[in-house]
Amino acid sequence: MFAWWYPGGYRVNEQSDFGIINPDGTDRPVTKVIREWGPRFLSAAKPAAPDVWIGVNRNADARGLVGMYKAIEREYWQALADGHRPGLRWTAVPNQ
């Protein structure tokens, strides 16, 4: 299990506080949820291996993840509709 913002505390530059632990180290309400659901995720069956691969080029669109999704969106959902288990794979980027 991973948490992006483990320690809590107000971040002035982001005007946010997404921590899962209070700055003094005590639990926040979400910690109870993580403690309850964490073992379930860890013991869950592994997903089936992909049976079809879709190439993605992370440098093809300046929008980052949104651009990558938009580039393969139709192909991905069509593969699911056809009963496949699609996986994503980086494509070679020529001249880089």
Residue pairs with C-beta under 8 A, 6 or more apart in sequence:
1 34
1 38
1 41
1 42
3 20
3 34
4 18
5 18
5 19
5 20
6 19
6 20
6 21
7 19
7 21
7 23
8 17
8 18
8 19
8 20
8 21
8 22
8 23
8 28
9 17
9 19
9 23
10 16
10 17
11 17
19 28
20 28
20 30
20 31
20 34
21 27
21 28
21 31
22 28
47 85
48 85
49 85
49 87
50 84
50 85
50 86
50 87
51 84
51 85
52 79
52 84
52 85
52 86
52 87
53 86
53 87
53 88
53 89
54 72
54 75
54 76
54 79
54 86
54 87
54 88
54 89
55 72
55 88
55 89
55 90
55 91
56 68
56 71
56 72
56 88
56 89
56 90
56 91
57 68
57 71
57 90
57 91
57 93
58 64
58 68
58 90
58 93
59 93
59 96
60 67
60 68
60 71
61 67
61 68
61 70
61 71
63 70
72 88
75 86
76 86
76 88
79 86
80 86
